[in-house]
Amino acid sequence: MATETVAKPRTSARVHVQKFGTFLSGMIMPNIGAFIAWGIITALFIEKGWLPVPQLGGFGETDGKPNIGLVGPMITYLLPLLIGYTGGKMVYDVRGGVVGAIGTMGVIVGAGIPMFIGAMIMGPLGGWTMKKIDSIWDGKIRPGFEMLVNNFSAGIWGALLALLGFYGISPLVTAFSTAAGNFVQFLVHNGLLPLTSIFIEPAKVLFLNNAINHGVLTPLGVQQSLEQGKSILFLLEANPGPGLGLLLAYTFFGRGAAKASAPGAAIIQFLGGIHEIYFPYVLMRPLLILGTIAGGMTGIATLAVTNSGLVAPAAPGSIFAVLAQTSRDSYFGVILSVVLAAAVSFLVSSVILKTTKHSDEADLGDATARMEEMKGKKSSVSSHLTGAGAGTAAGAAAGRGGVGVLAGPVRNIVFACDAGMGSSAMGASVLRNKIKAAGFPDVKVTNASIANLSDTYDVVVTHQDLTERAKPVTSSAMHYSVDNFMNSPRYDEIVDLVRESNTEGAAATEGPDAGAGTPGGASASGPATAAAAGAGTTHGAHAADAPVDAAPAAGASANGSADILARESVILTGTATTRDAAIDEAGRLLLARGAVDEGYIAAMHEREESVSTYMGSFLAIPHGTNAAKDHIRKSAVSVIRYPEGIDWNGKQVKFVVGVAGINNEHLHILSSIAKVFTNKEQVARLEAATSQDEILDLFGKVNA
């Protein structure tokens, strides 16, 4: 029998450039504050600044010695080191950042000029290579020698990278910077620089500008600013004039939703600096790109004629940021370039709008959805254009968990809660098994604390009381609130979404790789479960992303489950008759094991008052708050059965599982418990068990 296979969607060159540009932007944007600080110091204190100060501006002499000042050291050392550290940290957290910064120092000293391109090479290279080196002896270091090995390996490899940067990378980057600078000067001297708008303006709409702006223009602009006190390059992409002119044209000559939303969009774009808000208007009528190109060329030509520029990058591209970074002698030229760029863009766009067919109201929503597909995630300003939310999924998801735009297959799902391990770990295990059974074993299902969430997930599952906390940091994701972590009907919806996006949906889009895009076309909602809220024990966030089906953590014994769930911690008939008494009873078993102190039991009650830990299927898993991790001595689980049931906030509970966890040690038994309680036959066996050994056997063998 022939086996039908589904080809994976090919990733377009545009997407690769987008991802590359996004990575470069990720190194630059977190450090924009440092660029602004350097720009302010430069504008104020250099010899041609507003308030020249030799000791700060780095000119003249004091006591017969040349003044070093702040301007030179900041641009030569501080900013490249920040970029190198950020690039390394993006690849391999703080350890990668430190090694990346060490390697960057080699490039800086070797070149003797601002080394932003070198920093953008050495930072990620340092993080990536350190990660590969650590993987060689991962899990092989004898206890007690971890710090020694980690510190010396980072130091030795960092020293070698610094030498590589000094002797190998710096000459190459210096040659590239010189060649690129000469090319820019050629364009300027021959009046050709305005032609760059032919590439820059379409690149902005396609979200390809980051690679150009942060990879070339910003580094060259900073070097030019250091030498000349200003640079025209900072305004090639950031000028708000072309976008303003286009939106004003829509304000006067547009129709429907486009006309109604254009004035507000113009304010956001011009004052707030969020240029992407005008991209859907261009996508509605691609011919309008000629308006922004004409405006951009006009603005650049004006800057060139008036010899005007900025002292540092303007980010975001707001008129306020532009004026704040304008060189002292360039205010007339910069303001004139913005005004003329807006005027020309307005005139050309108006002619196009008046002489071509108008779009109807629905086109703006479609264009916004296409814009978000190209971006690879939901736009933070799209709701202004389409009302409640952008994209075709807006109507379907109205009033529910959240809105996402399908920009690629669903590959990354997270269960989020306060601490990131208890009920969320069990829920993740249940959903993972369902997705594997549906034939998608490569879809990653993890659990994490809300504090550790980032906007990299396709689907986020939370308790309804926590959804609003999760949304701001995961705005691109589809949000699901479930009413039962054991057998929620929402799981079937998520499985359907995974199936759809990884077959028809995946083939229809060329969005970024898994994790960058967001699912769409399905709604997310539902009554929320109390379980997700609590989700989590109080071991802290450092292990928040560990998969719950993984083997017990290193260092646990071969029978790790037995270590965590011991026979003396299993009670066949509990004595409590109320919720609070049951929490006390479960907590006392943990205390008797030496796993927690008295403060942890109080924290279990505190968590229950915040959000219920009822899981569904007659199960509750009380545990402490995230702040109570200091009260945990070791990982342990207690199990108490209440044959007659207990009223748990209006739900009947027959099994109470107390949890205290450190690192990943308790995940194996939680996964076992989750699998048991999703199987009615297994739950019936638990209810009928006559000895602790039967319960231990059931939990211990279910993962075999």
KOLNUZA-190206 format. One record per residue (C-alpha): residue in three letters; y, x, z. Coordinates in steps of 0.02 Angstrom, whole numbers, padded with zeros to 5 digits. Layout:
% KOLNUZA-190206
 gugu      y      x      z
  ALA      Y      X      Z
...
% end
This chain:
% KOLNUZA-190206
 gugu      y      x      z
  MET  00000  00000  00000
  ALA  00169  00070 -00048
  THR  00291  00097  00091
  GLU  00467  00042  00059
  THR  00599  00158  00126
  VAL  00783  00128  00146
  ALA  00892  00270  00088
  LYS  01024  00329  00208
  PRO  01200  00297  00145
  ARG  01283  00449  00072
  THR  01437  00508  00160
  SER  01582  00524  00037
  ALA  01689  00678  00018
  ARG  01836  00575  00081
  VAL  01745  00541  00244
  HIS  01705  00726  00266
  VAL  01888  00769  00241
  GLN  01935  00631  00364
  LYS  01818  00699  00495
  PHE  01880  00875  00467
  GLY  02060  00818  00481
  THR  02021  00717  00637
  PHE  01941  00870  00715
  LEU  02095  00976  00676
  SER  02206  00838  00743
  GLY  02101  00834  00902
  MET  02148  01015  00934
  ILE  02333  00993  00898
  MET  02379  00821  00965
  PRO  02331  00846  01148
  ASN  02447  00997  01148
  ILE  02596  00915  01062
  GLY  02685  00911  01231
  ALA  02680  01100  01234
  PHE  02749  01107  01056
  ILE  02889  00990  01108
  ALA  02927  01097  01261
  TRP  02935  01252  01151
  GLY  03046  01158  01027
  ILE  03167  01106  01163
  ILE  03178  01282  01234
  THR  03203  01351  01058
  ALA  03337  01224  01012
  LEU  03434  01255  01173
  PHE  03420  01439  01214
  ILE  03399  01545  01056
  GLU  03549  01641  00990
  LYS  03594  01498  00871
  GLY  03547  01361  00995
  TRP  03652  01235  01089
  LEU  03657  01338  01249
  PRO  03616  01519  01205
  VAL  03538  01612  01351
  PRO  03479  01790  01312
  GLN  03349  01795  01450
  LEU  03271  01631  01393
  GLY  03301  01640  01206
  GLY  03237  01818  01190
  PHE  03387  01904  01112
  GLY  03502  02042  01171
  GLU  03469  02160  01316
  THR  03474  02153  01505
  ASP  03494  02316  01602
  GLY  03459  02413  01443
  LYS  03294  02325  01407
  PRO  03265  02198  01267
  ASN  03248  02019  01330
  ILE  03076  01947  01299
  GLY  03124  01767  01335
  LEU  03014  01613  01330
  VAL  03018  01570  01146
  GLY  02915  01716  01080
  PRO  02777  01722  01213
  MET  02754  01533  01209
  ILE  02730  01527  01021
  THR  02629  01688  01012
  TYR  02514  01664  01161
  LEU  02529  01496  01249
  LEU  02514  01375  01103
  PRO  02371  01463  01011
  LEU  02275  01485  01174
  LEU  02296  01299  01213
  ILE  02232  01256  01039
  GLY  02086  01376  01053
  TYR  02039  01309  01225
  THR  02051  01128  01165
  GLY  01945  01165  01011
  GLY  01810  01249  01115
  LYS  01814  01109  01243
  MET  01790  00978  01106
  VAL  01628  01065  01057
  TYR  01558  01120  01225
  ASP  01665  01053  01367
  VAL  01757  01171  01483
  ARG  01634  01313  01459
  GLY  01661  01308  01272
  GLY  01848  01298  01299
  VAL  01853  01455  01405
  VAL  01750  01556  01280
  GLY  01853  01487  01136
  ALA  02014  01542  01221
  ILE  01946  01717  01249
  GLY  01902  01732  01065
  THR  02073  01664  01017
  MET  02157  01803  01116
  GLY  02073  01930  01004
  VAL  02146  01848  00849
  ILE  02319  01837  00928
  VAL  02328  02020  00974
  GLY  02249  02075  00812
  ALA  02373  01981  00703
  GLY  02532  01999  00804
  ILE  02599  01835  00734
  PRO  02574  01654  00789
  MET  02389  01623  00757
  PHE  02367  01434  00749
  ILE  02243  01440  00606
  GLY  02150  01580  00694
  ALA  02147  01477  00854
  MET  02077  01328  00758
  ILE  01936  01441  00699
  MET  01898  01539  00857
  GLY  01907  01391  00978
  PRO  01769  01285  00899
  LEU  01672  01441  00851
  GLY  01673  01500  01031
  GLY  01617  01331  01096
  TRP  01481  01309  00966
  THR  01407  01483  00985
  MET  01411  01473  01175
  LYS  01318  01308  01165
  LYS  01185  01385  01054
  ILE  01166  01535  01167
  ASP  01147  01427  01323
  SER  01012  01326  01236
  ILE  00905  01483  01222
  TRP  00872  01493  01409
  ASP  00904  01312  01455
  GLY  00782  01265  01594
  LYS  00713  01443  01605
  ILE  00830  01517  01735
  ARG  00756  01545  01907
  PRO  00840  01441  02045
  GLY  00982  01537  02125
  PHE  01023  01638  01970
  GLU  01111  01501  01870
  MET  01288  01554  01915
  LEU  01252  01737  01882
  VAL  01178  01703  01710
  ASN  01310  01575  01661
  ASN  01459  01681  01711
  PHE  01398  01842  01635
  SER  01338  01762  01474
  ALA  01508  01679  01449
  GLY  01598  01840  01491
  ILE  01494  01951  01379
  TRP  01497  01832  01232
  GLY  01683  01799  01256
  ALA  01718  01986  01250
  LEU  01617  02003  01089
  LEU  01709  01856  01012
  ALA  01876  01934  01059
  LEU  01824  02092  00966
  LEU  01767  01987  00818
  GLY  01934  01898  00817
  PHE  02030  02062  00830
  TYR  01938  02158  00694
  GLY  01862  02023  00585
  ILE  01952  01856  00591
  SER  02134  01908  00615
  PRO  02147  02006  00450
  LEU  02075  01859  00353
  VAL  02186  01730  00436
  THR  02339  01842  00417
  ALA  02303  01859  00231
  PHE  02281  01670  00214
  SER  02441  01634  00311
  THR  02538  01757  00205
  ALA  02471  01684  00044
  ALA  02504  01505  00099
  GLY  02679  01551  00158
  ASN  02716  01635 -00007
  PHE  02656  01480 -00099
  VAL  02771  01369  00003
  GLN  02917  01486 -00029
  PHE  02876  01480 -00214
  LEU  02884  01291 -00210
  VAL  03048  01295 -00115
  HIS  03133  01424 -00225
  ASN  03081  01335 -00384
  GLY  03127  01161 -00323
  LEU  02947  01102 -00329
  LEU  02921  01060 -00145
  PRO  02962  00874 -00170
  LEU  02808  00862 -00282
  THR  02699  00880 -00127
  SER  02735  00697 -00091
  ILE  02623  00655 -00240
  PHE  02478  00714 -00132
  ILE  02541  00684  00045
  GLU  02586  00499  00031
  PRO  02418  00442 -00041
  ALA  02330  00557  00083
  LYS  02416  00468  00227
  VAL  02353  00298  00170
  LEU  02177  00367  00151
  PHE  02185  00452  00323
  LEU  02164  00622  00242
  ASN  02332  00689  00297
  ASN  02272  00766  00461
  ALA  02181  00904  00369
  ILE  02339  00948  00273
  ASN  02464  00920  00413
  HIS  02374  01001  00559
  GLY  02274  01124  00456
  VAL  02415  01197  00351
  LEU  02589  01122  00373
  THR  02603  01133  00563
  PRO  02542  01314  00578
  LEU  02653  01372  00433
  GLY  02798  01270  00498
  VAL  02787  01348  00670
  GLN  02785  01523  00597
  GLN  02932  01481  00485
  SER  03026  01405  00631
  LEU  02999  01562  00734
  GLU  03071  01669  00594
  GLN  03211  01555  00534
  GLY  03243  01439  00681
  LYS  03185  01284  00587
  SER  03062  01225  00455
  ILE  03064  01092  00321
  LEU  02874  01082  00330
  PHE  02876  00977  00489
  LEU  02953  00832  00393
  LEU  02845  00831  00237
  GLU  02727  00704  00317
  ALA  02820  00642  00472
  ASN  02975  00571  00387
  PRO  02979  00385  00436
  GLY  03093  00340  00291
  PRO  02964  00301  00153
  GLY  02865  00183  00263
  LEU  03022  00098  00326
  GLY  03082  00065  00149
  LEU  02917 -00013  00098
  LEU  02914 -00128  00249
  LEU  03095 -00181  00220
  ALA  03048 -00225  00041
  TYR  02910 -00338  00108
  THR  03033 -00413  00232
  PHE  03147 -00472  00091
  PHE  03028 -00498 -00055
  GLY  02854 -00521  00019
  ARG  02763 -00684  00051
  GLY  02651 -00763  00180
  ALA  02583 -00659  00323
  ALA  02645 -00497  00243
  LYS  02826 -00556  00243
  ALA  02812 -00629  00418
  SER  02738 -00473  00496
  ALA  02839 -00341  00401
  PRO  02996 -00342  00513
  GLY  02894 -00311  00671
  ALA  02791 -00180  00580
  ALA  02950 -00092  00526
  ILE  03007 -00078  00707
  ILE  02840 -00009  00762
  GLN  02835  00115  00618
  PHE  03016  00177  00627
  LEU  03043  00178  00814
  GLY  02866  00199  00876
  GLY  02811  00322  00743
  ILE  02646  00233  00706
  HIS  02643  00257  00517
  GLU  02471  00181  00492
  ILE  02544  00007  00518
  TYR  02612  00007  00341
  PHE  02450  00067  00259
  PRO  02377 -00110  00237
  TYR  02534 -00161  00142
  VAL  02501 -00021  00018
  LEU  02317 -00066  00006
  MET  02365 -00246 -00036
  ARG  02464 -00183 -00184
  PRO  02410 -00003 -00224
  LEU  02552  00013 -00349
  LEU  02670  00019 -00200
  ILE  02614  00197 -00166
  LEU  02741  00242 -00300
  GLY  02877  00180 -00185
  THR  02824  00290 -00040
  ILE  02799  00439 -00156
  ALA  02974  00417 -00227
  GLY  03045  00400 -00052
  GLY  02951  00553  00009
  MET  03009  00659 -00138
  THR  03188  00604 -00108
  GLY  03180  00649  00077
  ILE  03105  00821  00043
  ALA  03233  00857 -00094
  THR  03374  00810  00024
  LEU  03308  00927  00157
  ALA  03293  01068  00031
  VAL  03469  01044 -00038
  THR  03548  01035  00135
  ASN  03438  01176  00203
  SER  03386  01066  00349
  GLY  03231  01061  00456
  LEU  03152  01036  00627
  VAL  03119  01167  00759
  ALA  02948  01096  00806
  PRO  02826  00959  00750
  ALA  02884  00778  00770
  ALA  02736  00683  00840
  PRO  02723  00538  00826
  GLY  02831  00519  00671
  SER  02964  00415  00759
  ILE  03148  00432  00720
  PHE  03172  00477  00903
  ALA  03045  00619  00892
  VAL  03122  00678  00729
  LEU  03298  00685  00802
  ALA  03236  00767  00962
  GLN  03162  00911  00862
  THR  03303  00928  00735
  SER  03384  01099  00724
  ARG  03562  01109  00785
  ASP  03632  01136  00610
  SER  03521  01006  00525
  TYR  03567  00836  00595
  PHE  03666  00784  00442
  GLY  03529  00837  00321
  VAL  03386  00764  00423
  ILE  03470  00595  00450
  LEU  03522  00590  00267
  SER  03343  00629  00213
  VAL  03275  00484  00316
  VAL  03408  00363  00252
  LEU  03388  00411  00069
  ALA  03198  00412  00081
  ALA  03203  00235  00152
  ALA  03328  00177  00021
  VAL  03230  00244 -00128
  SER  03065  00180 -00059
  PHE  03147  00009 -00033
  LEU  03216  00001 -00210
  VAL  03056  00054 -00297
  SER  02946 -00057 -00186
  SER  03063 -00206 -00212
  VAL  03050 -00189 -00400
  ILE  02861 -00183 -00390
  LEU  02854 -00335 -00275
  LYS  02971 -00435 -00387
  THR  02884 -00393 -00550
  THR  02700 -00404 -00501
  LYS  02591 -00543 -00432
  HIS  02614 -00578 -00246
  SER  02469 -00568 -00126
  ASP  02424 -00718 -00022
  GLU  02410 -00719  00167
  ALA  02224 -00680  00169
  ASP  02250 -00517  00077
  LEU  02336 -00437  00226
  GLY  02184 -00465  00336
  ASP  02069 -00395  00201
  ALA  02182 -00245  00176
  THR  02188 -00213  00362
  ALA  01999 -00218  00370
  ARG  01989 -00094  00225
  MET  02115  00017  00312
  GLU  02011  00018  00470
  GLU  01853  00056  00371
  MET  01938  00208  00296
  LYS  02002  00261  00467
  GLY  01828  00244  00539
  LYS  01879  00140  00689
  LYS  01988 -00005  00743
  SER  02175  00024  00727
  SER  02277  00011  00885
  VAL  02414 -00085  00793
  SER  02310 -00196  00679
  SER  02330 -00347  00792
  HIS  02514 -00353  00744
  LEU  02463 -00380  00563
  THR  02325 -00507  00585
  GLY  02364 -00596  00748
  ALA  02222 -00590  00873
  GLY  02134 -00446  00790
  ALA  02107 -00357  00628
  GLY  01962 -00367  00513
  THR  01843 -00499  00455
  ALA  01759 -00511  00623
  ALA  01915 -00573  00709
  GLY  01881 -00756  00690
  ALA  01698 -00742  00736
  ALA  01737 -00649  00894
  ALA  01885 -00750  00951
  GLY  01885 -00783  01136
  ARG  01736 -00671  01165
  GLY  01694 -00495  01216
  GLY  01786 -00393  01084
  VAL  01819 -00357  00901
  GLY  01751 -00212  00801
  VAL  01758 -00166  00618
  LEU  01597 -00119  00531
  ALA  01632  00056  00470
  GLY  01454  00120  00473
  PRO  01282  00087  00547
  VAL  01266  00055  00733
  ARG  01199  00215  00808
  ASN  01273  00230  00982
  ILE  01261  00096  01116
  VAL  01313  00117  01297
  PHE  01289  00014  01454
  ALA  01441  00044  01563
  CYS  01471  00014  01747
  ASP  01563  00091  01893
  ALA  01441  00230  01930
  GLY  01334  00229  01775
  MET  01154  00231  01837
  GLY  01081  00082  01931
  SER  01074 -00083  01840
  SER  01153 -00008  01684
  ALA  01009  00116  01675
  MET  00884 -00026  01683
  GLY  00977 -00128  01554
  ALA  00986  00020  01437
  SER  00799  00044  01455
  VAL  00764 -00138  01411
  LEU  00877 -00137  01258
  ARG  00813  00031  01200
  ASN  00636 -00034  01200
  LYS  00688 -00188  01100
  ILE  00778 -00083  00971
  LYS  00631  00036  00955
  ALA  00515 -00113  00932
  ALA  00630 -00175  00794
  GLY  00602 -00012  00700
  PHE  00760  00086  00742
  PRO  00707  00225  00860
  ASP  00853  00336  00809
  VAL  00983  00218  00883
  LYS  01045  00298  01043
  VAL  01057  00185  01196
  THR  01130  00266  01351
  ASN  01215  00216  01511
  ALA  01377  00286  01580
  SER  01511  00258  01710
  ILE  01669  00173  01648
  ALA  01768  00326  01703
  ASN  01668  00431  01579
  LEU  01684  00316  01429
  SER  01767  00376  01270
  ASP  01807  00289  01107
  THR  01650  00353  01022
  TYR  01529  00207  01046
  ASP  01483  00071  00925
  VAL  01431 -00057  01056
  VAL  01480 -00067  01239
  VAL  01384 -00181  01358
  THR  01468 -00224  01523
  HIS  01482 -00356  01657
  GLN  01620 -00482  01626
  ASP  01717 -00418  01776
  LEU  01716 -00243  01703
  THR  01745 -00280  01519
  GLU  01934 -00273  01533
  ARG  01920 -00103  01614
  ALA  01809 -00038  01475
  LYS  01908 -00107  01327
  PRO  02062  00007  01337
  VAL  01957  00165  01323
  THR  01833  00094  01196
  SER  01947 -00010  01086
  SER  01847  00029  00929
  ALA  01683 -00037  00997
  MET  01604 -00210  00997
  HIS  01598 -00269  01178
  TYR  01454 -00374  01245
  SER  01449 -00457  01415
  VAL  01274 -00506  01467
  ASP  01216 -00633  01594
  ASN  01047 -00554  01632
  PHE  01007 -00370  01618
  MET  00821 -00404  01613
  ASN  00808 -00530  01471
  SER  00981 -00574  01408
  PRO  00988 -00669  01243
  ARG  01130 -00551  01196
  TYR  01002 -00415  01170
  ASP  00933 -00508  01021
  GLU  01109 -00519  00949
  ILE  01131 -00332  00970
  VAL  00962 -00299  00889
  ASP  01013 -00410  00743
  LEU  01176 -00314  00730
  VAL  01083 -00149  00728
  ARG  00964 -00212  00595
  GLU  01104 -00280  00486
  SER  01217 -00128  00499
  ASN  01076 -00006  00467
  THR  01017 -00096  00310
  GLU  01134 -00202  00206
  GLY  01290 -00157  00307
  ALA  01253  00028  00302
  ALA  01230  00030  00114
  ALA  01390 -00066  00086
  THR  01503  00054  00179
  GLU  01537  00238  00174
  GLY  01611  00253  00346
  PRO  01600  00402  00459
  ASP  01437  00457  00534
  ALA  01361  00366  00679
  GLY  01470  00360  00830
  ALA  01633  00368  00734
  GLY  01624  00192  00664
  THR  01614  00026  00749
  PRO  01503 -00123  00719
  GLY  01569 -00283  00655
  GLY  01522 -00450  00590
  ALA  01445 -00505  00753
  SER  01522 -00577  00905
  ALA  01503 -00511  01077
  SER  01515 -00616  01227
  GLY  01427 -00730  01341
  PRO  01414 -00765  01522
  ALA  01420 -00606  01612
  THR  01291 -00536  01722
  ALA  01328 -00480  01892
  ALA  01208 -00339  01871
  ALA  01313 -00235  01755
  ALA  01449 -00227  01881
  GLY  01356 -00141  01998
  ALA  01268 -00042  01885
  GLY  01251  00111  01959
  THR  01210  00212  02106
  THR  01331  00328  02181
  HIS  01270  00495  02124
  GLY  01432  00522  02030
  ALA  01480  00529  01849
  HIS  01413  00699  01803
  ALA  01246  00628  01746
  ALA  01315  00471  01672
  ASP  01255  00496  01496
  ALA  01075  00538  01533
  PRO  00945  00430  01445
  VAL  00846  00326  01566
  ASP  00680  00351  01478
  ALA  00691  00538  01500
  ALA  00569  00629  01610
  PRO  00621  00659  01789
  ALA  00754  00791  01811
  ALA  00708  00973  01819
  GLY  00658  01019  01992
  ALA  00572  00856  02031
  SER  00390  00862  02071
  ALA  00256  00812  01950
  ASN  00241  00644  02034
  GLY  00429  00619  02042
  SER  00412  00430  02053
  ALA  00307  00446  02210
  ASP  00438  00558  02287
  ILE  00574  00429  02256
  LEU  00475  00270  02289
  ALA  00359  00305  02436
  ARG  00229  00189  02511
  GLU  00327  00169  02672
  SER  00476  00105  02572
  VAL  00380 -00044  02501
  ILE  00381 -00204  02605
  LEU  00272 -00349  02548
  THR  00357 -00482  02656
  GLY  00537 -00454  02705
  THR  00610 -00531  02861
  ALA  00786 -00563  02798
  THR  00841 -00739  02754
  THR  01015 -00702  02685
  ARG  01088 -00588  02554
  ASP  01179 -00476  02678
  ALA  01026 -00462  02790
  ALA  00921 -00413  02639
  ILE  01045 -00277  02594
  ASP  01034 -00212  02772
  GLU  00844 -00215  02764
  ALA  00840 -00119  02599
  GLY  00970  00004  02662
  ARG  00874  00036  02824
  LEU  00722  00087  02724
  LEU  00828  00215  02631
  LEU  00900  00274  02796
  ALA  00726  00292  02872
  ARG  00678  00404  02725
  GLY  00826  00518  02763
  ALA  00898  00480  02593
  VAL  01065  00411  02655
  ASP  01172  00398  02810
  GLU  01244  00243  02893
  GLY  01399  00248  02784
  TYR  01297  00213  02629
  ILE  01236  00045  02695
  ALA  01416 -00007  02723
  ALA  01453  00047  02544
  MET  01309 -00063  02482
  HIS  01395 -00214  02560
  GLU  01562 -00160  02488
  ARG  01488 -00153  02314
  GLU  01409 -00324  02334
  GLU  01575 -00400  02384
  SER  01654 -00324  02229
  VAL  01524 -00379  02101
  SER  01351 -00448  02128
  THR  01201 -00337  02093
  TYR  01090 -00483  02043
  MET  00992 -00431  01888
  GLY  00898 -00587  01836
  SER  00709 -00617  01841
  PHE  00717 -00640  02032
  LEU  00779 -00460  02052
  ALA  00930 -00384  02141
  ILE  00965 -00198  02157
  PRO  01095 -00169  02294
  HIS  01173  00004  02299
  GLY  01331  00090  02358
  THR  01498  00112  02273
  ASN  01539  00262  02168
  ALA  01646  00331  02309
  ALA  01495  00333  02425
  LYS  01403  00476  02339
  ASP  01441  00590  02487
  HIS  01331  00477  02595
  ILE  01176  00513  02488
  ARG  01059  00652  02547
  LYS  00922  00632  02416
  SER  00863  00506  02287
  ALA  00759  00361  02350
  VAL  00713  00182  02307
  SER  00654  00043  02422
  VAL  00566 -00118  02368
  ILE  00558 -00276  02473
  ARG  00474 -00437  02420
  TYR  00532 -00607  02485
  PRO  00397 -00733  02437
  GLU  00504 -00883  02483
  GLY  00657 -00815  02395
  ILE  00835 -00782  02455
  ASP  00995 -00863  02397
  TRP  01091 -00722  02311
  ASN  01260 -00793  02264
  GLY  01178 -00950  02197
  LYS  01032 -00859  02115
  GLN  00856 -00850  02185
  VAL  00798 -00673  02224
  LYS  00619 -00629  02271
  PHE  00629 -00440  02249
  VAL  00764 -00327  02320
  VAL  00766 -00146  02260
  GLY  00881 -00032  02359
  VAL  00938  00120  02261
  ALA  01017  00287  02307
  GLY  01017  00418  02170
  ILE  01071  00596  02138
  ASN  01078  00662  01961
  ASN  00936  00591  01855
  GLU  00797  00595  01983
  HIS  00782  00408  02007
  LEU  00791  00358  01824
  HIS  00604  00365  01793
  ILE  00565  00234  01926
  LEU  00714  00126  01874
  SER  00649  00126  01697
  SER  00479  00073  01763
  ILE  00556 -00067  01864
  ALA  00655 -00126  01713
  LYS  00499 -00135  01606
  VAL  00403 -00230  01739
  PHE  00537 -00362  01763
  THR  00554 -00397  01577
  ASN  00370 -00445  01571
  LYS  00328 -00614  01650
  GLU  00147 -00564  01673
  GLN  00197 -00408  01768
  VAL  00318 -00506  01877
  ALA  00175 -00626  01917
  ARG  00067 -00478  01968
  LEU  00205 -00419  02085
  GLU  00216 -00591  02164
  ALA  00028 -00592  02189
  ALA  00012 -00413  02253
  THR -00076 -00396  02421
  SER -00041 -00212  02457
  GLN  00092 -00081  02436
  ASP -00026  00020  02328
  GLU -00032 -00119  02198
  ILE  00156 -00115  02182
  LEU  00162  00074  02176
  ASP  00026  00075  02046
  LEU  00116 -00052  01939
  PHE  00280  00043  01942
  GLY  00197  00212  01925
  LYS  00089  00175  01773
  VAL  00201  00066  01668
  ASN  00279  00218  01583
  ALA  00114  00306  01556
% end
